[in-house]
Amino acid sequence: MTVEAKFLGHAAVQVKAGQTVILIDPFLTGNPQAVVKPDQVKADVIVVTHGHGDHLGDAEAIAKRTGALVIANAEIAGYLSKKGVKAHALHIGGGYNFPFGRVKLTIAHHGSSLPDGSYGGNPAGVLLYLEGKTIYHAGDTGLFYDMKLIGEEGVDLAFLPIGDNYTMGLEDALRAVKLIQPKVVIPMHYDTFPVIPEDPHKFAARVAAEVPGVQCVVLRPGESFALP
């Protein structure tokens, strides 16, 4: 079956695998890049990489409307469970086989706090194993050498932040591509706020010139990419 990823702006991604719709970091309300509203998206599963508002976003509202299962670290899962949201807790390095596929949390070097100011647990990236494809969403992170180990999973598609200031900038994201060696990379987490301006086409040109064999696809919010 086809696995399709749609970029929703910032770090928000929708993945369709078979009949399952997965949202990652659904920051839509207040997101100047978003082309859809929270009440317009479908979701069976929501994955949250960390508790910051531009990633936790509309997870609670969407989960309550759709009945979606939220997958996140134990602190975020507990926080949402208390609000009546169905949640499954994972932690970094841990994975779980769901009916739709496998989800595993990875290292991410960042911070995490919840909207009420409480501790949001360790930030994470996520690996999705769906229909024979592997998707890596790095969340918010700086560069780290263990990305090479993540690449050994055989990554078909990687979403990497390039905006700098809060995460990797272009140069470090390019180094990340060299470590991971995904078949396809899609840049994210840029141009949303004044402090994270970046030209994704410049990134794509650098990937094409310096990392042979890796395709960089630049998606505008609302555009999709189907994994070959």
C-alpha positions as CSV (number, residue, x, y, z in Angstrom):
1,M,0.0,0.0,0.0
2,T,1.1,3.6,-0.6
3,V,2.6,5.6,2.2
4,E,2.0,9.3,1.8
5,A,3.3,12.2,3.8
6,K,1.7,15.7,3.8
7,F,3.5,18.7,5.2
8,L,1.1,20.9,7.2
9,G,3.6,23.6,8.1
10,H,6.4,24.1,10.7
11,A,6.9,20.6,12.0
12,A,3.3,19.3,11.5
13,V,3.1,16.3,9.3
14,Q,0.2,14.0,8.3
15,V,1.1,10.5,7.2
16,K,-1.3,8.1,5.5
17,A,-0.5,4.4,5.5
18,G,-3.2,2.2,4.2
19,Q,-6.4,3.2,6.1
20,T,-4.5,4.8,9.0
21,V,-4.0,8.6,9.3
22,I,-1.1,9.7,11.6
23,L,-0.5,13.3,12.7
24,I,2.9,14.3,14.0
25,D,3.2,17.5,16.1
26,P,-0.1,19.0,15.0
27,F,0.6,22.7,15.6
28,L,-2.2,24.4,13.5
29,T,-3.8,27.0,15.7
30,G,-1.5,30.0,15.7
31,N,0.7,28.5,13.0
32,P,1.1,31.2,10.3
33,Q,2.0,28.5,7.8
34,A,-1.0,26.2,8.4
35,V,-3.4,25.9,5.5
36,V,-5.9,23.7,7.5
37,K,-7.7,24.2,10.8
38,P,-7.7,21.6,13.6
39,D,-11.4,20.8,12.9
40,Q,-10.5,20.0,9.3
41,V,-8.0,17.3,9.8
42,K,-8.6,13.6,10.2
43,A,-6.5,11.4,12.6
44,D,-6.4,7.9,13.9
45,V,-3.1,8.4,15.7
46,I,-1.3,11.5,16.9
47,V,2.4,11.5,17.7
48,V,3.9,14.3,19.8
49,T,7.7,14.7,20.0
50,H,7.7,17.1,22.9
51,G,5.6,19.4,25.0
52,H,6.3,22.8,23.5
53,G,3.3,24.6,22.2
54,D,4.4,24.6,18.5
55,H,4.6,20.8,18.6
56,L,2.0,19.6,21.2
57,G,-0.2,22.2,19.4
58,D,-3.8,21.0,18.9
59,A,-3.2,17.4,19.9
60,E,-5.7,17.5,22.7
61,A,-8.5,19.1,20.7
62,I,-8.0,16.8,17.7
63,A,-7.8,13.7,19.8
64,K,-11.0,14.5,21.6
65,R,-12.8,15.3,18.4
66,T,-11.6,12.2,16.4
67,G,-10.9,9.7,19.2
68,A,-7.3,9.4,18.0
69,L,-4.7,7.6,20.1
70,V,-1.9,10.0,21.2
71,I,1.6,8.4,21.4
72,A,4.2,10.4,23.3
73,N,6.6,10.1,26.2
74,A,5.2,9.2,29.6
75,E,5.0,12.7,30.9
76,I,3.0,14.0,27.9
77,A,0.8,10.9,27.8
78,G,0.0,11.3,31.5
79,Y,-0.8,15.0,31.0
80,L,-3.2,14.3,28.2
81,S,-4.7,11.2,29.9
82,K,-5.8,13.4,32.8
83,K,-7.6,15.6,30.2
84,G,-9.6,12.6,28.9
85,V,-7.4,11.8,25.9
86,K,-6.6,8.2,25.0
87,A,-2.8,8.0,25.2
88,H,0.0,5.4,24.9
89,A,3.3,6.2,26.7
90,L,6.7,5.4,25.2
91,H,10.1,6.5,26.1
92,I,13.3,7.1,24.2
93,G,14.7,3.9,22.7
94,G,11.4,2.2,23.3
95,G,9.1,1.1,20.6
96,Y,5.7,-0.6,20.3
97,N,4.0,-2.7,17.6
98,F,0.5,-1.2,17.0
99,P,-2.0,-2.7,14.5
100,F,-1.0,-0.1,11.9
101,G,2.8,-0.4,12.4
102,R,5.6,0.2,14.8
103,V,6.4,3.5,16.5
104,K,9.8,4.1,18.2
105,L,11.1,7.2,20.0
106,T,14.6,8.4,19.4
107,I,17.0,10.8,21.0
108,A,16.5,14.5,20.4
109,H,18.6,17.3,21.9
110,H,16.2,20.0,22.9
111,G,13.9,20.9,25.9
112,S,10.4,20.1,26.8
113,S,7.7,21.7,29.0
114,L,3.9,21.5,29.0
115,P,1.4,24.4,28.6
116,D,0.9,24.6,32.3
117,G,4.6,25.0,32.9
118,S,5.1,21.4,34.2
119,Y,7.9,19.1,33.1
120,G,7.3,17.6,29.7
121,G,9.8,14.8,29.9
122,N,12.6,14.3,27.5
123,P,12.1,15.6,23.9
124,A,12.2,12.9,21.2
125,G,12.3,12.2,17.6
126,V,10.2,9.4,16.1
127,L,10.6,6.4,13.8
128,L,7.5,5.1,12.1
129,Y,7.6,1.7,10.5
130,L,4.7,1.6,8.1
131,E,3.8,-0.8,5.2
132,G,7.5,-1.7,4.8
133,K,8.7,1.9,4.9
134,T,10.6,3.8,7.6
135,I,9.9,7.4,8.3
136,Y,12.1,9.5,10.7
137,H,10.7,12.8,12.1
138,A,13.5,14.4,14.1
139,G,11.3,16.7,16.1
140,D,13.2,19.7,17.5
141,T,16.9,18.8,17.8
142,G,20.5,19.8,17.4
143,L,22.9,17.7,15.5
144,F,24.1,14.5,17.2
145,Y,26.4,11.7,16.0
146,D,24.0,8.9,16.9
147,M,21.9,10.0,13.9
148,K,24.2,7.6,12.1
149,L,22.6,4.8,14.1
150,I,19.2,6.0,13.2
151,G,20.3,5.9,9.6
152,E,21.2,2.3,10.0
153,E,17.5,1.6,10.4
154,G,17.2,2.2,6.6
155,V,15.3,5.5,6.5
156,D,13.1,6.0,3.5
157,L,12.0,9.5,4.4
158,A,13.4,11.9,7.0
159,F,11.9,15.2,8.1
160,L,14.7,17.4,9.5
161,P,14.6,20.9,11.0
162,I,16.7,23.5,9.2
163,G,15.7,26.8,10.7
164,D,18.5,27.4,13.2
165,N,18.1,29.2,16.6
166,Y,15.9,26.6,18.2
167,T,17.2,23.6,16.2
168,M,19.8,22.6,13.7
169,G,20.5,25.2,11.0
170,L,21.2,24.5,7.4
171,E,24.8,23.4,7.8
172,D,24.1,21.0,10.7
173,A,21.0,19.7,8.9
174,L,23.2,18.9,5.9
175,R,25.6,17.1,8.2
176,A,22.6,15.2,9.6
177,V,21.7,14.1,6.1
178,K,25.2,12.8,5.6
179,L,24.9,10.7,8.8
180,I,21.4,9.4,8.2
181,Q,21.6,8.9,4.4
182,P,17.8,8.7,3.9
183,K,16.4,8.0,0.5
184,V,14.4,11.3,0.7
185,V,14.7,14.3,3.1
186,I,12.1,17.0,3.6
187,P,13.1,20.2,5.4
188,M,10.8,21.6,8.2
189,H,10.8,24.0,11.1
190,Y,11.8,27.1,9.2
191,D,10.2,30.5,8.3
192,T,7.4,30.1,10.9
193,F,8.8,32.8,13.1
194,P,11.2,35.8,12.4
195,V,14.1,34.1,14.2
196,I,14.1,31.0,12.0
197,P,14.3,32.2,8.4
198,E,15.8,29.8,5.9
199,D,15.6,29.1,2.2
200,P,14.7,25.4,1.8
201,H,15.7,25.4,-1.8
202,K,19.2,26.4,-0.8
203,F,19.2,23.4,1.5
204,A,17.9,21.2,-1.4
205,A,20.7,22.5,-3.7
206,R,23.3,21.7,-1.1
207,V,21.9,18.2,-0.6
208,A,22.0,17.5,-4.3
209,A,25.5,18.8,-4.6
210,E,27.0,17.1,-1.5
211,V,25.0,14.0,-0.7
212,P,24.6,11.9,-3.9
213,G,21.8,9.4,-3.8
214,V,19.6,11.5,-1.4
215,Q,16.7,13.3,-2.8
216,C,15.6,16.5,-1.1
217,V,11.9,17.4,-1.6
218,V,10.7,20.8,-0.6
219,L,7.0,20.8,0.2
220,R,4.8,23.9,0.7
221,P,2.2,23.5,3.5
222,G,-0.6,21.3,2.1
223,E,1.6,19.5,-0.4
224,S,2.2,15.8,-0.2
225,F,4.9,13.3,-1.1
226,A,4.2,9.6,-1.9
227,L,7.0,7.2,-1.0
228,P,8.1,5.2,-4.1
